[in-house]
Amino acid sequence: MKYSVFTVMLPELSPEEAIPALKKAGYDGVEWRVTAIDPAKAEEAPSFWGNNRCTVDIHSSEEQILSLKAATEQAGLEIPALACYLACGDVEGTERGMRIAQWLGAAAIRVGVPMYNRSKRYQELLKEGRAYLSQVQELSRRYGVQGWIEIHMNNIATSASLAHKLVDGFDPAHIGVIYDPGNMVYEGYEQYRMGLELLGPYLAHVHVKNAHWVRNDDPSRHIWQADACPVPDGVANWKQILDDLQAVGYDRWLSFEDFSRSAPSEELLVRNLQYMKSL
């Protein structure tokens, strides 16, 4: 397998700073965070979803993107995918993301999934999600870039089986699933191997993180809640996950997305890779 980093976990580094850090730590690739950059947040402290400096602006010019591609390639890093932040139904943004992926030579982008918040019935959201994926599939054929949904809490693809229900019937050459066991700690846990077997050809990519359940003494909130933790320490059993990935023939990318804040980012880069290679 190959190892990459989803740059959401490197908020204090610019892309120009992240590239040598990843190379030095021994990674094979980089999964760039791609979204619109809000200039109003530029003075804020770096954070995962606020002022994240390790972000590629979705409105970047072709010249800017090709410059980033050259710098990435010069360091010997591949770009397996782009982690775009897209809402279900945002066809224009999806096309823009695929165009950027094409310029960068990335094989895929992350696409939108309907969120579940009890305001709409699941059946209606499933219909909306599949209608959008039909459009994503057509864009994929046009641009030669796959569209991947991510197993994620609070959407309608919180587990392998729900993700499969969303993508079933689409061409796996164009539509795939990002398997994320760390997210499944929050919501959607299923036996790893069973879920991987179910996904079959739709299994496209794997995100690596972990989480655990902690007690909250605030009487206005649930007693227990899930929270990010170091990759070796959480509920997701990465030794078992790696064994099960190997059992189903997965030999593609493991992309780290560590939100634990348990050490400085550059230290986590080294520590996480060493741990995963030790399993």
C-alpha positions as CSV (number, residue, x, y, z in Angstrom):
1,M,0.0,0.0,0.0
2,K,1.0,3.6,-0.4
3,Y,0.8,6.4,2.2
4,S,-0.5,9.9,1.8
5,V,-1.8,12.7,4.0
6,F,-5.1,14.6,3.6
7,T,-3.8,18.2,4.3
8,V,-6.7,19.2,6.5
9,M,-4.5,17.8,9.3
10,L,-1.7,20.4,8.5
11,P,-3.5,23.7,9.1
12,E,-0.4,25.7,10.1
13,L,1.6,24.7,7.0
14,S,1.3,26.2,3.6
15,P,1.3,23.8,0.6
16,E,4.9,25.0,-0.1
17,E,5.9,24.0,3.5
18,A,3.9,20.8,3.5
19,I,5.6,19.3,0.5
20,P,9.1,19.0,2.0
21,A,7.7,18.0,5.3
22,L,5.8,15.0,3.7
23,K,8.9,14.1,1.6
24,K,11.1,14.2,4.7
25,A,8.7,12.0,6.7
26,G,8.7,9.4,4.0
27,Y,5.2,9.7,2.4
28,D,4.3,8.6,-1.1
29,G,1.6,11.2,-1.8
30,V,-0.5,14.1,-0.8
31,E,-4.3,14.4,-0.8
32,W,-4.8,18.2,-1.1
33,R,-7.6,19.9,0.7
34,V,-9.6,21.9,-1.9
35,T,-12.3,24.5,-1.1
36,A,-13.0,28.2,-1.4
37,I,-10.6,30.2,0.8
38,D,-12.2,32.9,2.9
39,P,-9.9,35.9,3.1
40,A,-11.7,37.1,6.3
41,K,-10.2,34.1,8.1
42,A,-6.6,34.8,7.1
43,E,-5.8,36.6,10.4
44,E,-7.3,33.8,12.6
45,A,-5.1,31.1,14.2
46,P,-4.6,28.1,12.0
47,S,-7.3,25.5,12.4
48,F,-8.6,22.4,10.6
49,W,-11.8,23.9,9.2
50,G,-11.2,27.7,9.6
51,N,-7.9,29.3,8.6
52,N,-6.4,26.1,7.2
53,R,-3.3,27.2,5.3
54,C,-2.7,23.9,3.7
55,T,-5.7,24.4,1.3
56,V,-5.9,24.7,-2.5
57,D,-8.3,27.4,-3.4
58,I,-11.0,25.9,-5.7
59,H,-10.9,29.2,-7.6
60,S,-7.2,28.9,-8.4
61,S,-6.1,29.5,-11.9
62,E,-4.7,26.8,-14.1
63,E,-1.2,28.5,-13.9
64,Q,-1.4,28.3,-10.1
65,I,-2.5,24.7,-10.1
66,L,0.2,23.7,-12.6
67,S,2.8,25.4,-10.4
68,L,1.6,23.3,-7.4
69,K,1.7,20.1,-9.5
70,A,5.3,20.8,-10.5
71,A,6.4,21.4,-6.9
72,T,4.6,18.2,-5.8
73,E,6.1,16.1,-8.6
74,Q,9.6,17.6,-8.0
75,A,9.4,16.2,-4.4
76,G,8.5,12.8,-5.8
77,L,5.0,12.9,-4.3
78,E,1.9,11.6,-6.1
79,I,-1.6,13.1,-5.8
80,P,-4.0,10.2,-5.4
81,A,-7.1,12.4,-4.9
82,L,-8.4,15.8,-4.0
83,A,-10.5,16.2,-0.9
84,C,-13.1,18.7,-2.1
85,Y,-15.8,20.2,0.1
86,L,-18.9,19.8,-2.0
87,A,-22.6,19.8,-1.2
88,C,-24.8,17.2,-2.8
89,G,-26.2,18.7,-5.9
90,D,-23.3,21.2,-6.5
91,V,-22.7,20.2,-10.1
92,E,-20.8,23.4,-10.9
93,G,-18.4,22.9,-8.0
94,T,-18.0,19.3,-8.8
95,E,-17.0,20.1,-12.4
96,R,-14.6,22.7,-11.1
97,G,-13.0,20.2,-8.8
98,M,-12.6,17.6,-11.6
99,R,-11.0,20.3,-13.8
100,I,-8.5,21.0,-11.0
101,A,-7.9,17.3,-10.5
102,Q,-7.3,16.9,-14.3
103,W,-4.7,19.7,-14.2
104,L,-3.0,18.1,-11.1
105,G,-3.1,14.6,-12.5
106,A,-5.2,13.4,-9.6
107,A,-7.4,10.3,-10.2
108,A,-10.4,11.4,-8.1
109,I,-12.2,14.0,-6.1
110,R,-14.4,13.7,-3.0
111,V,-18.0,14.6,-3.9
112,G,-21.0,15.5,-1.8
113,V,-23.4,13.3,0.2
114,P,-26.8,14.5,1.6
115,M,-26.6,15.3,5.3
116,Y,-29.1,13.8,7.6
117,N,-30.6,16.1,10.3
118,R,-34.2,14.8,10.6
119,S,-35.6,17.5,8.5
120,K,-36.0,15.2,5.4
121,R,-36.8,11.5,5.2
122,Y,-34.0,9.2,4.4
123,Q,-35.7,7.9,1.2
124,E,-36.0,11.5,-0.2
125,L,-32.3,12.1,0.6
126,L,-31.3,8.9,-1.0
127,K,-33.1,9.9,-4.2
128,E,-31.4,13.3,-4.2
129,G,-28.0,11.7,-3.6
130,R,-28.4,9.2,-6.4
131,A,-29.6,11.9,-8.8
132,Y,-26.5,13.9,-8.0
133,L,-24.2,10.9,-8.4
134,S,-25.7,10.3,-11.8
135,Q,-24.5,13.7,-12.8
136,V,-21.1,13.1,-11.2
137,Q,-20.8,9.9,-13.2
138,E,-21.3,11.8,-16.4
139,L,-18.7,14.4,-15.4
140,S,-16.3,11.6,-14.5
141,R,-16.7,10.2,-18.0
142,R,-16.0,13.6,-19.5
143,Y,-13.0,14.5,-17.3
144,G,-11.5,11.1,-16.6
145,V,-11.7,11.8,-12.9
146,Q,-13.6,9.6,-10.4
147,G,-16.1,10.9,-7.9
148,W,-15.7,9.4,-4.4
149,I,-18.2,9.6,-1.5
150,E,-16.9,9.4,2.0
151,I,-18.3,7.3,4.8
152,H,-19.0,10.1,7.3
153,M,-21.0,10.8,10.4
154,N,-24.2,12.9,10.0
155,N,-24.7,12.1,6.3
156,I,-26.6,9.2,4.7
157,A,-23.5,7.1,4.1
158,T,-22.4,6.5,7.7
159,S,-21.5,2.9,7.2
160,A,-20.3,0.6,4.4
161,S,-23.8,-0.8,3.8
162,L,-25.4,2.7,3.6
163,A,-22.6,3.9,1.3
164,H,-23.1,0.8,-0.9
165,K,-26.9,1.6,-1.0
166,L,-26.0,5.1,-2.3
167,V,-23.5,4.0,-5.0
168,D,-25.0,0.6,-6.0
169,G,-25.6,0.4,-9.7
170,F,-23.2,3.1,-10.7
171,D,-20.0,2.3,-12.7
172,P,-17.2,1.7,-10.2
173,A,-14.8,3.1,-12.8
174,H,-16.4,6.4,-12.1
175,I,-18.0,6.3,-8.6
176,G,-16.2,5.0,-5.5
177,V,-16.2,5.1,-1.7
178,I,-13.7,6.4,0.8
179,Y,-13.7,3.9,3.6
180,D,-13.2,5.7,7.0
181,P,-13.2,3.5,10.1
182,G,-12.4,6.6,12.3
183,N,-15.6,8.2,11.3
184,M,-17.4,4.9,12.0
185,V,-16.5,5.3,15.6
186,Y,-18.8,8.2,15.8
187,E,-21.6,6.6,13.8
188,G,-22.0,3.6,11.5
189,Y,-19.7,0.9,12.8
190,E,-19.9,-2.5,11.0
191,Q,-17.6,-5.4,11.0
192,Y,-14.7,-4.2,8.9
193,R,-14.2,-7.2,6.6
194,M,-17.9,-7.6,6.0
195,G,-18.3,-4.0,5.0
196,L,-15.2,-4.2,2.7
197,E,-16.6,-7.3,1.1
198,L,-19.9,-5.5,0.5
199,L,-18.2,-2.5,-1.1
200,G,-16.3,-4.7,-3.5
201,P,-15.2,-2.7,-6.5
202,Y,-16.5,0.5,-5.0
203,L,-13.7,0.5,-2.4
204,A,-11.5,3.2,-3.7
205,H,-9.6,4.9,-0.9
206,V,-9.0,4.7,2.9
207,H,-8.7,7.5,5.4
208,V,-6.7,6.8,8.5
209,K,-7.7,8.5,11.8
210,N,-9.0,7.4,15.2
211,A,-11.5,8.4,17.9
212,H,-12.7,7.3,21.3
213,W,-15.7,7.8,23.5
214,V,-15.3,10.2,26.4
215,R,-17.5,11.0,29.3
216,N,-19.0,14.5,29.3
217,D,-20.3,15.8,32.7
218,D,-22.3,18.7,31.2
219,P,-25.9,17.9,32.1
220,S,-27.2,19.6,28.9
221,R,-25.3,17.2,26.7
222,H,-25.1,13.4,26.2
223,I,-23.1,11.6,28.9
224,W,-20.8,10.1,26.3
225,Q,-19.5,11.6,23.1
226,A,-16.9,10.6,20.5
227,D,-13.8,12.7,20.1
228,A,-10.6,12.5,18.0
229,C,-7.6,10.7,19.5
230,P,-4.1,9.5,18.4
231,V,-4.3,6.8,15.6
232,P,-2.9,4.0,17.9
233,D,-5.2,4.7,20.8
234,G,-8.8,4.8,19.6
235,V,-11.7,2.4,19.0
236,A,-10.8,1.7,15.4
237,N,-8.6,-1.4,15.4
238,W,-6.1,-0.6,12.7
239,K,-4.2,-3.9,12.9
240,Q,-7.5,-5.7,12.1
241,I,-8.5,-3.2,9.5
242,L,-5.2,-3.7,7.6
243,D,-5.6,-7.4,7.8
244,D,-9.1,-7.1,6.4
245,L,-8.0,-4.8,3.7
246,Q,-5.3,-7.2,2.7
247,A,-7.9,-10.1,2.7
248,V,-10.1,-8.3,0.2
249,G,-7.1,-7.5,-2.0
250,Y,-6.9,-3.7,-1.3
251,D,-3.4,-2.4,-2.2
252,R,-4.0,1.3,-2.8
253,W,-3.7,4.4,-0.6
254,L,-3.9,4.9,3.1
255,S,-4.4,8.6,3.7
256,F,-3.9,10.1,7.2
257,E,-6.4,12.6,8.6
258,D,-5.3,12.9,12.2
259,F,-7.4,15.4,14.2
260,S,-6.0,14.4,17.6
261,R,-3.7,17.5,18.2
262,S,-1.6,15.1,20.3
263,A,1.7,16.5,18.9
264,P,2.9,19.1,16.5
265,S,1.8,18.3,12.9
266,E,5.3,17.4,11.7
267,E,5.9,15.1,14.6
268,L,2.5,13.4,13.9
269,L,3.6,12.8,10.3
270,V,6.5,10.8,11.4
271,R,4.8,9.0,14.3
272,N,1.7,8.0,12.3
273,L,3.7,6.5,9.5
274,Q,6.0,4.6,11.8
275,Y,3.0,3.2,13.6
276,M,1.1,2.1,10.5
277,K,4.2,0.4,9.0
278,S,4.7,-1.5,12.3
279,L,1.4,-3.3,12.1
